[in-house]
């Protein structure tokens, strides 16, 4: 196992680990090598860190079990084993996290709202919680031992439904129905006496895809601040309560499929109510921004000295704020002075101190912590007891600075969080005492502790619940000046935000809360563990001391010579085992026999060693293919059939290796054709260190072609590329490429004329600059949601000849819109043009990697444009290649992609072919032309030259340059390959042509 640790998640996001590459678009799929890397990042909470470690271990072990083994097993399992998201992620979450009130709250809402009715349609967080619930149901009712059996049978049968039938005797569908029914009964019974806030939320239609948090009310009670996070893109909103209007203050980040970081931005109102501040993390630095409501001015400042700030809040005069921050790997409480940029450290130990707030006129600070003691120690050499698994509330006296904290709660097994001032004598906090996180009010009273010469008093805390909700309160904020409090509740699949006036504590009536089934179960477990611990402690306490048993131990006892000591037995030739001498302490020195006391060994930090770059294979491609490794322009041959050659069906091999941190990547590949005429090789080395990624690619390609006059030639292309990539963000980058290209044309000895012709050589220098954007989210095989595309410019110049330079400008943008679930509407617009002394010709028609591609000889190819290279302009279904040609083209493609079986089925699909089967409805529209525009007289489409010695006849015609196609198609993965079959009707000059079948292997358009 390899553990890679980061101080915070933003540091991990800046690494290269998990960076996607072009192999994701391979038509035959990619065999991923099950690795052993576990990524950890500290979030300020050791409980979350422990859960990360367990989740990482579980994921590695599951991957090794399901996909590991030798290379043959990896190839087979990656191709045939298709596991749903709830199966893997739910199992990982089950192993990583014990069932708690947060998980119970989400599962309860999903079950009662009906969203979890069909587990196979769950995705995202719902798939994780639904899968966790199912695995817990299996463990509770069938035993945890069957889980490993289920995994093994899933690997063997490659079908989760068959594995469940074999191990449990029940299908997955019936198992989930049983699970759903059980949970629904429990939750319905416990919800009988519970309710939700009576007032309407401030947003009537919150988005289900957004996570709402940090709801803060202003000191005057007229505004609230809150944040939203949607797939990593976060926003800060200012809502006017009186006008019921919302204004966006900040938008940052992009929507991509990744692990979202909800730890920032942080919000806090200044006590004056005229401004507020928020904190972000930018390139590893904590940045605090102050926003003035009247002027709308923003002032930024960097806060140094902290690895991460988790929460903060101002004091009464606004000159200081208290914060929970991470420093040197410890989460402690600090008081920061805004004017001097200085801070005072309140706590300094291994415990996690969170959500601090000033209370009682800023004289005290209340916070929640997992510390078992109520005394602060700053001694680094002190041995601290382990932290508790749950948090209690503590109060620090900010006036006396006493190291003895005032303990507000002492509830093992219960979590208290979000403490806040309520009035001069009460505080408010959230607690999951009954299994649902409700609001509690605590009051402090004095009581006589003991009397000697004077009476000594101690503080007694009494608390009571004031809400009895059916859903947990996820976040609360109380503003005494504004006389309002806020709360966020997750209900019916969305986050609902409420703002309510503070009710006088004296008028509040304590409520009686009924425990949930989860809390009753936890109470029984904890009571059982307590009884077992008491029994163990009783045995320890009743054990005689060394002095009591000294004489008994000294008595010699005779042993039977035939008796065999199985624990200390030694073979004849084995050296005899000897016991180490017993150490004597001061009390038992001189005694015949003493009881040895073994001190626990202290933790010793491992020896630090430098990291040496070590490569390992992370993916393998082995398949039959009909595409080129490097899709570069082909040398112009003057026409043929087909003009743009595909290599035909061939054997394709590719392997990728990277180091531990994926900063360096080596990729190599080769393609062998059946007739050995179109072989291809390439080798790539990529260095991703620093801000600019550098890559070197060496490539060789062979191609058998026919040139004008019917001569058979072999064209060998050798090129070396040096690529620089500068990322602006996670989804946008600027890329520059410098290429040296050598084209060698060999005339094959098919006749005497070809035999006499010498080889021709062309040496080109190429410079390319492109802007690439991609924020698409993969929703299935060839199913995406989002936008991606590029804009590029290329410059070509033949090194050994003058006046051969030409330019290419182009773009290709694709937008994917989710209509419903996995029903995707995909659209593409592509255009390009070439100009200069020589040009690039585009042949429009057909599709990429078309088996049996045909060429339309009826469309003229201009002989005056001086073409140097050729390429395809696709898709234009319903036509052969060269339906239109020229040095410019533009095309629009639109497809409706409908994975019919995946969309309709309510049970796991065994067949990979059925799982990925799609029905396509499409339409294409475009043209290619010469001249300034498609309708120009200079467009070669409208003129043709007929040579008949001694006459040269120029025939002028008038065609509509635009052509279009429409039709339907099917897509699926067959034997690991993504196969496309389209039937298209072309439309030209208003006439619908005969349909054409297009069979190809390619992804996307």
N, C-alpha and C positions, 0 to 999 in steps of 0.2 A: 504494500500500500504506500502511496506517495501523497503526503499531506502538504498542500500548498496554502500557506496562511497569509492573509492580508489584514491590515489594520482596520479597514472599513470596506464597504461594498463599492464605493466610488473608486477606490484603488484597484479593486478587481476588475471593474468595468473598463479601466484604462489599459488592461493587459491584453495580450493577443490570444489568450486561451478561449477557444470556442469560436474564433473568427471564421466565418463561412468563406468558402471558396467556390470555384467554378465547377467542381466535381458534383455539386448538388444537382446540376442540370443534365447529368449523364442519363441517356435513355434506358440503359440496362440496369440502373441502380448501382449503388456503391456498397461494398462489403466493409462495414465498420469493424475495426479491431477493438474488442472489448478491453478497455484500459483499466488502470488501477489508480487514477488520479482523483483525489478528493480536495475540492476547493473549499476553504474556510475563510470567513471574514467576520470580524467582531462587530456586533451591533450594540454594544454597551450592556448586554445582558448575558450572563454566563449560562442561564437556562437555555437561551436560544442557541448559544454556541454548542452546548451539549447536544441539542436536537440536530444541529447541522452535522455534527460528527456522526451521530447515529444514522441520519439520512444518507450521508455520503457512503458510509460502510454498507448500508443496505442496498444502495443503488449499484455499487461496484459488485457486490456479491450476486445480486440478481442478474446483472448483465453477464457476469462470468458464467452463471449457471445456465442462463437461457441462450446466450450467443457465444460463449467461450469454447475452449477446447482447441483442437487442431484446426488447420486452415480449411480442411474439407468440411468440418462441422460449421465453421463460421460462414462459409459460402452457402451452405444449405439452409442454415437457420435464418440468415439475413434475407434470403429469398422467399422462404416459405412461411416463416413465423410472423404473424401479424397480431400484435397485442394492443388492445384498446388503452386509451389514456387512463381510465379509471383503474385498470388492472395493475399497471406498473406504479403510477404515481400514488394511487391509493394505498398500495402495499408499502411503499417507501414511507409514506406519512404514518401509516399504522405502526411501523417499526420505530420511527423517529420520535413520535409524540404519544404519550399516554392520553387517553380520553379525558378531556377537560371541559370546562364550561364554555370556552370559545368554540371548540369543535361541536359540542352538544348543541349550542345555539344555532350554528350554521346548518347542521344536519336537520335539526328540528324545523327550521324555516323551510328548507328544501322539501322535506317530507310533507308537512302540512299544507304548503302552497301548491303541491302537485308538480313541482319542477323536477323532482327525482323519480317520477313515475316510471320512466324508461332510462335505466342506467346507461345504456349504450349511446344515448344522445347527449350525455353530459360532457362538458368540455371546460377547460380552465380550472378555476377554483372549485366549481361544483363537482367536477370529475374527481378531484383530490378528496373532497369531503365525502362524496358518495361512495368512492372506493374504500376509504377508511372505514366507513360504517359497515360495508359489506364484509370486509376482512375481520372486523371485530365481531360481527354476527357469526361468522364461521368459527372463529376461535372460541366464542362463548358457548356455542351450541354443538360444535363437532370436535373441539379441542385444538390447541395451537399446533399439535404435531401434524395435523393433516395439511397444514399450509405448505410445508416442504414437499409433501407428496403431490399436492396440486401443481406446484411448480415443475416438479420432475415429469409428471404425466403431460403437462402442457408442452414441455420441450419434446417429449417423445412423440405425442400425437399431433403436435402443432395445431391444436385446436382447444380453446379453453372450455368449450361446451362439452366435448368428449372427456376431458380430464375431470370435470365436475361430476359427470355421470359415473365415471369409473371409480372415483375416490369417495364421493358423497352420495351417489345414487340419485342425484337430482340435477336437472339442467340449470344453467346460469339464469335463464329467465324465471324459472320457478323458484330458484334460490333467492333471487332479488325480490320477487313478489312476497315470499315468506318473510324476508328481512324487512321490506317496506311495511308490511302489515303489522309486524311486531313493534317497530318504532312508532308507527302511527297510533297504535293503541296506547302506548306509554305516554306519548306527547299529548294526545287528546285528553287523557285523564288528568294529567298534571296542569293543563291549561284551563280547566273548568272555572277556577276562581281568579284567574289572572286577566290583565287587561293591558292596554297601551295608552299613551297620552291622549287625552280627549281633544286637545286643540289640533288644528291643522298644521302640518309642517310648513316651513318657510318656502320650500320649493315643492310645488304640487306634482311636477313630473320630473323627478330626478332620473338621470340616465343609468340604466342597469350596468353599463360597461364601465362606469366611473366609480372610484373609491373616494368617498367624502370623509374628510377628517379635519382636525384643528379648528373646530367651530368656536370662535371667540366673540364675546359681546363687548361693545365699547363701554367706557365709563358713563356715558350719558344714556346708554340703553337704546340709541337710535340706529346703530349699525351693528352688523356682525361680519366677521371675516371667516373665511373657510378656504380649504384647499381641495383640489380634485386631482386624481392621478388616474390616467387612462393609458394603460400599456406603456408606462414609463414617461409619458408626457404629463407634466404637472402644471397646474394653474392656480393662481391666487385670485379670489373673488371678494369683492366688497358689496354687501347687500344692504340696501336702505330699507329698514323695517317699515317705516311710515309710508314711503312711496311704493314699496314692494318692487323695487328695481335693483338689478344686479349689474355690477360693472367688473370687468376683468382687469386686474392690476398687473398680472405677470403671466407669461406663457413661456415655458422652457422645456427642452427635451423633445424627443420624437417618439412616435408610436411604433414600437417594434416588439417582436416576440422575444422576451428576455425575462430575467428575474427582476421584478420591480423593486425599487428602493422607496419605501414609504417613510423613511426617517427624516426626510426634509421635503419641502421647506418648513421651517418653524415660524410661528406667528406669536406676536405679543402686542397688546395695546399699551400705549403710554398712559399713565394715570391722568394726564391732562385731557385726553380724549381728542386732541388736535392732530395727533400723528400716531402711527404704529410702525412697527419694524418687523422684518422677516429675515431669516437666515437661510443661506444656501451653501452648497458645497460646489466649488468651481475649481477644477484641476488640482484637487487635493488641498484647497484652502477654504476655510470657513469665511464667508462674506456676509456681512450684516448690512442691510439696506433700510434706511429710514424714509418713510413716505408721509408727506404732509398733506392733509385732506384739502385745505384751502388752495394752496399753490400747486399741488400735485408734483412738487419737487421730490426728487430721489437723491439721497446721499448715501454713498457706500463707504464701508470701512472693512478692512481685513482684521480678523481676530486670530492672533497667533498663539502658539503654546499649547494647543489642544488638538488631539487627533480627531475628535468628533464631539459635537455638542448635541445632546439628545433632547433637551427641553430648557426653557428659560422663562422668567417672568419678572416684571419690574416691582420695585418696592413702592411705597406710598408717594414719595416725592419724585420718582422717576430718575434719580441720579445713579442708581445702582440696579442691577438685576441679578437674581440668583439663578444658577443654571446647574444642570446635571451634565457633566462632560467627562470624556475619556482622556486620561493623561497617563502615559507610560503603561497602558494596558489595564488601568483601573478606572472604574466608574465612580466618581466622587462628586461632592457638592462644593461649588465655588460661588463666591460673591464677587461680581465684576463691577468695577467702578468705571463708568463711561468716560469721564473727563480725563483720567490719567492712564487709561488702558491697563490698569493694575487689577489684581484680584487677590482675594483671601481664600485660602483653602479651608473648608470646614471639616471634611472627612478625608481620611487617607488610609485606606485598608483594602482588603481584597473583596469586600462586599459591594453589591450593586445598589447604589443610591439613586433613585429615579424620581421624576416629576416633583421637584421642590416648588414650594409656594410660600411667600411671605404671609403671615397671619397676625392678627391682633396688633394692628397698626405697625407692622413690620418689626415688631419686637421679637418675633419667633419665626422659625422656618419649619414647616412641616414637609415631610417627604416619606416615600415608601422605600423599604429596603428589605433585603433577605438576611440581614444581620441577626444572629441569635442573641447578641448582647446589647445592652443599652448604654455602654460606655465606649467612648472614643479613645483609641490608642494610636499614636503616631510612631510607635517603635517598629522599625522595619525588621528587627530581628525577632520580634515576638511571634510565637507560634499561634496562629489564629484558628479557632474551630471552623469547621466547614459551614458554608452558608446554608440557610434553610431552602427547601424547594419552593416555598411560598413567601409572600411579602407581607410585612406588617408596617404600621405607620409609627413614625417617631417625630418628636419635636425638638429642635435645637434652639436654645435660648440665645438670641442674637445680641442681647445686652450684656449678660454676665459671661458669655462664651464658655459656659460650664461644659466639661467633657462628658458629663452624665446627661444622657438624653431622657426626655420624657416619653415613655412608651404609651402610645395611644391604644394600640390593639396588640393582642397576643393570642393569635388563632392559628395553631398549626393545621395545615391542610386547607386553609382558606386564604384567598388573595384579596388584599385591599389595595386600591389604586385611586388615582386622580383626586388627591385631597385638595381642599380649597377652603378658604374662609367663608363662613356663612353669616355670622354676625359677631358681636363683641364677645359672646360667651359660647358660641357653637362653631363647629366645623362640619364640613360635608365631605363624604368620600363614597366610593363605590366598593361593594363587596359581593362576592358570589357565595354567600353563606348558605343559601338554599339551592344552589346550582344555577341560578340566574343572577346576573350582576345588577343589583338594585342600588338605589341611593340610600345612604344612612346619614343620620345626624348624631354627632357626638357632643356631649356636654362634660365639662370638667368641674369637679367638686373637690372640696378639701375634707379630709377625715383624719382623726387622730391616729397616728401610727403607734406611738408609745409615749409614756409620761415618766420623766425622772424628776429633775428639779423644775422642769417646765414641760409644757405639752409640745410634742413634735407632730407635725402634720405631713400627710402625704396626699398626692393628687390621685383622685379616683375618677376614672372615665366611665361614663355610661352612654350607650348608643342604642339607637333603635331605627328600624327601617321606615322609610316614608313613601316608598313606591312598592308596588306589587305587579311588575310587568311580566308579560309573557315572553318578551325578548330582552336580551341583555342590553344594558346601556354601554356602548362601546367607548364613549368619550363624554366628559362633562366639563363645563367651565362656569365658574360663578364669579360675578362681578358685583361686589357689595355696593359700590358707588352707583352703578346703573340699576341696582335692585332687580337684576335679572340673572337667570342661569340658562345654560344651553345643554343640550344632550343630543347624541346621535344614536340611532337605533337601526339595526339591519332587519328589515321586515319585508316579506314577500319579494325577495330578490333584489331590493334596492335599499340604499342608505337614506334614511329619513332624518331630517334635522328639525329640532324644535327649540323655540325660545319661549321661556315662561317667566312670569314675575316671581320674585322670592316671597314665599309665605312665611310669616312670623313663626319662629320655632315654637313659641308658646301655644300656638293654635294648631300645631301639627299633632296628629294622633298616631301613636305607634301602631304599626300593622303587624298582623300575624301572617308569616309567610309559610307556605306549604312546600316542603322539599320536592325537588324533581326526583325522578327515578335514578338519575345519575348521581345525585347527592346522597340518596339513601344507600346506593351501592358503594360509594366511596366511604361513607361512614362505617358501613359494615366491614370493609376491608381494613380501614384504619383501626377500628376497635379490635379486630382479630390480630393485627400486627402488634398493637399495644399489649394485648394479653400475652403474646409470644415473647415480647421483649421483657415484660415483667417476670415471666417464668425464667427466662435466661438470667436476668439480674438476680433473682432470688437464689438460683443455684450458685452464682458467683459469690453472693454475699454470705451464703451458708457454708462455703468451702473453708475448711480449717486452714489456719496460717501455717507457715513453715515450722514455727516453734511447736505447734500442736502435733504435727505429724513426724517430727524429727526422729523420735524414738521408734516409731512404727516402721519407718523406712529403713532404720539401721538394723532391724532384726533380720538375721539371715534366714532365708527360706530355701529349703532343698527342692531342687527341680528334678523331674524325671529325666533320666539320660536319654530316653527314647523320644522325648517331646521335641518337636521341630518348631523353631521360631520362624514363621514364614515372613515376618517383617525384616529380620536381620540375617537371613540365611545367606551363606556364601558357598560358592562351588569349591571344589578341591584345589584347583590351581589358581583360584582368585585370591588376591590379598585380603587379609582379614579386615573387616570394618572396625574402626576405632571411633569411640565417641570423643568429642572435644572436651577438654577439661572444663569443669564448672567454675564459674567466677564466684568469688566470695565477696560479700559486702561487709561493711563494718559490723553489722549486727550479728552475723553468723560466722565471722572469722574464727577459725579454730574448731568449728563444729565439723562433725564427721560428714554430714550430708546437708546440702542446702538446696533450696528451690531456685532454679535459674530463671531470671526475669529477662526476657528478650525485649530490648527497646526497639520501637519501630524505626526502620532505617529512614534517614532523611532523603528528600528528593534531590537528585543530582542532575544538573542540567547537562545534556549531552554535549559532546565535543563538537565545536563549530568547525565546519569544513567548507572550503570553497566549492561552488557549483561548477562542475565540469560538463560541458555540453555533450549530451548523449542522445543519439537519435534512436527512435523506435518507429516501427510501421504503424500508421494509424488508419489507413484505408487501402483497399485493393479493388481494382476493376478487372474483371476477366469475362469477356463476352464476345458475341458476334455483333458486328456493327457495320453500318454503311455510310459513315460520316468521316470527315477528316479530323485529325488531331488539332490542326491549326487551320482555322478558316480564313486564310489569307486569299488575296485576289489571285486568280489564275491568269497566266500569260495569254494574251489575245491570240487566237489562232485563225481568225477570219471567217469562222462559221463552220458548222458541222452538225452532227445529229447524235446526241444532244450537244448543244454548245457548251454548257457548263457541266463538266463530268462529275459524277459521283464515283467514289472508289469501288462501289459494288460491295457485296457481302464479304466481310473479311474478319480475321481474328484480331481482337483488340485487347491489349494488356496495358495496365497502368498501375503504378504503385506510388504511394505518397508516404513520406517519412518526415517527422518533425521532432524537435527536442522537447524537453519536459514543459517549458513555458511557451512552446509554439512560437518562439521568436524566429526560428530558422526552419525552413521547409525545403525539402528536396523532393522533386517529383520527376519521374521518368515514365515514358510510355513508348509503345511500338504497335504498329498495325501491319499485319501480314495479309496480303491479298492471295487469293487462291492461285492466280497465274504469276505471282511475284512481279507484276508490272507496276503496281501502285503501292509499294511499301512505304512506310513512314516511320520516323523516329523523332523523339524529342527528349530533352533533358532541361530541367529548370531548377534554379537555386534562388531562394527568396530569403532576404534578410529584413525582418520586421522591427528591428531595434530602432529606437529614437523616433522622431516625429515622421520621418519620411521612410517609407518602405522601398526597398531596392530589390530588383529581380533581374536575373539574367536567364534568357531562354535560347537554347540552341536547337535548331529544327532542320530536318531534311525530309523532302517529299519527292516522290517519283510519280509521274503521271503519263500514261500512254494516250496519245491524242492524234487527231487527223487535222492537218493544216490545209490551206487552200491548194487545190490541185490534186488532192487525194493522197498526199505524202503522209506516211506513218512516221511519227516522231515520238521520242521519249524525252520529256521535259523533267529535269532534275532541279528542284528549288532548294537552295541552302540559305538560311537566314539566321542571324544572331540579333537578339533584341535586348536592349537595356531599358528597363521600365522603372520609373519613379512614381510613387503614389503618395499623395499628401491628403490625409483625411481632414475635412472640416468638422465632421461630426461622425456619429455612428452610422449614418446613412448616406452621407455625401462625401465625395472625394474628387480631387483633381489628379489626373494621371498624364504623365508624359512618357513617350516612347521614342527611342532612337534605334533604327534598324539598318543593318547592312544586309542586302539581299543579292544573291547570285543565281541567275537563271541560266542553266545549260541545256541547250536544245540539241539532241542527238538524232540525226536522220538515220532511221533504221535501214539496213541493207536489203530492202525488198525489191529493188531494181537497180539498174546501172546508174541512173541519174542520182538516186539517193546515196549510192555508194561513193560517188565522187564529191558529194557535198560535205564541206567541213563542219565541225561542230560550231554552234553559235553561242556566244557568251554575252550576257548582259549583267552589269553590276549597278545596283541601285542603292541610293541612300534615302532613307525615309524618316521623317519626323512627324510625330502624331501627338496631339493634345486633345484630351477629352474630359468632360465633366460627367460624373456618374452619380446617380441618385437611386436609392433602393430602400424603401421602407415597407416592402411587402411582407405579409405574414402568411405562412404556408398553412392551408387548411386541409390539405390532402394532396394526393398525387396530381400534379398539374392544376391544382386549385389554389388560388392566392386571393389576398385581399390587401389592397393598397396601391401604391404608385411606384413605378420604377422606369428608368430610361437613361439616355445619355445624349449629349451633344458633342460632336467631335469635328476636328479639322486635321487633314493630313497633307503633307508636302512630299512629293516624289521627285527625285532627280537622278538621272542616269550619270554615274560618276565619270565614265570614260567617253561620254559624248556631250556635245553642247546642244542647247535648245531642245531639251527633252523633259523639262520640268513640267509638272502639273499639280493641281490642288484638288482636294476632295473635301467637301463640307457636307455634314449630314446630321440627322437626329433620329432617334427611335424611342418613343414614349409609349408606355403601356399602363393602363389603369384597370384595376379589378375591383368590382363592386359586389359585395355580398347582398344578394336579394333576400334570401331566407336560408338560414343554416348553411348548407354547403352548396346551395344554388348560386352560381357565380356568373356575373355578366362581365366578360373580358373585352377590352377595346384596345386597339393599337393604331398609332399614327407614325409612319416612318417616311422620311424623305431624304434625298441626297442629290448632290450635283458635283460634277467634275469639270474643270476648265484649265486651260494652259496650252502649252505647246503640244502635249499629248493629252489623252483623256482616258477615262474609265467608262466602259460601256456596261449598262445594266440591261439584263434580259428579264422582262417581266413575264410571269406565268408559272403555274404549277406550285409545288410546295418544296420545302427543304427535305433532303434525304429521300427523294421520291424513287421508289422501285419502278423500273421500266420507264424512266423519264423520256419524253419525246420532245422533238424540236419542230417548231413551225417554220418551214422554209418560205412561206408565202409573205412574210413580213420582211421588208427591205432592211438591210444593214448599210448604213451610210459609209461610203468609201472615202469621204473627205474629212472625217473627224480625227484621223490619225490616232486610233485607239492603241493603248499599250497593254491594258489589262481588262479582264472581264469578270463579272460577278452576277449573281441572281438578285432579282427584286421580287420577293415573295411576301405574303401569300397572295396568289391570284388563282383561286380554284375555279375549275371549269374551262381552263385553257392549257395549252402546251407551253413549254418554254419558248420565249421570243414572240409572244402574242403582241407585245410592244417592246421597243428597245430605244436606247438613246443614252446620252451622257447625264440625264437627270431622270428622277422618278419620284413619285409620291403615291402612297397607298394607305388605305384605311381598312382595317379588319375589325370585325365585331363578332363575338361568339357568345352564346348562352350555353354554359357547361352545367349539365344536370347529372350528378351521380345518382342515378335512379334507385338502385338497390340500397346503397348506403343511406339515402334520404328516407326511404320508406320502411326498411326493415327495422324491427324492434328487438332483434336478438343478434348476437355476434355472428358475423359472416365468416364461414370457414374458408371459402374459396377466395384467393387473392384476385382472381379474374373478376368475380362477381363484386367483390369489395370495391374495386377501382373502375368498374364499368360505368361509362359515361355516354350520354346521348348529347349530341352537339347540334345546334342550329346556328348557321353562320351566314355572313354576308361580307363580300369584299368589293372594294371600289378603288380604282387607281389608274395610273398611266405612266409610261416612260416616253421621253421625247428628246429631240435635238432642237437647238434654237433657244430663243429667250423664253418661250412659253409653249404649252402643248398645242395651241391654236395658231401658232405662227406659220407663215408660209415656208419657213426654213426647216420645219419639222420633216424629217426624212420619211415619215409615215405617208405623207401626201404626195410623194414624188418617187418615181422609179425610172431608172435609166436602162434602155434596151440597146445593146450594141449589135449592129448588123452591118458589117463592113460593106460599103464605106460610111454607113449612116450611124448616127448616135441619136436615139430618140428618147426624149424626156417626157414621161407620161405623168400628168398632173391629175390627182384624184382628191376627193374630199371625204375623209373618214372622221367620225367622232373619236377623238383620241382617248376618251374615257371608256374603260371597259369595267365590267362588274361580274360578280359571280355570287350565287346563293345556293344553299343546299343543306344537307344534313350529314352527320357523321357519327361514328362510334369510336370510343377510345377505351382502352383497358391495358392492363399489364398481363402479358402472356409469357410464361416461362421466364419471368423476370424482366421482360422488355416492354417498354411502353409503345403500343402499336396503335396506329391511326388509320382509319379507313373513312374516306369522304366520298360522297357522291354529289357532284356539283354541276349546275347549269350555268354556262357562261352567257352573258348578255353583251352583244356588240352591235352598235348602230341600231339599237332598238330591237334587235332580233335575238330570241332565245335560242341558243345553240343546243346541240345534242349533249346529253350528260356525259361526264367523264369521271371515272373512278381514280382516286388518288390513294395509293397505299404507301405508307412511309413509317419511319421510326424517328420520331423527334418529339421534343417537349415544347410546351407553350404553343405559340402560333406556328 
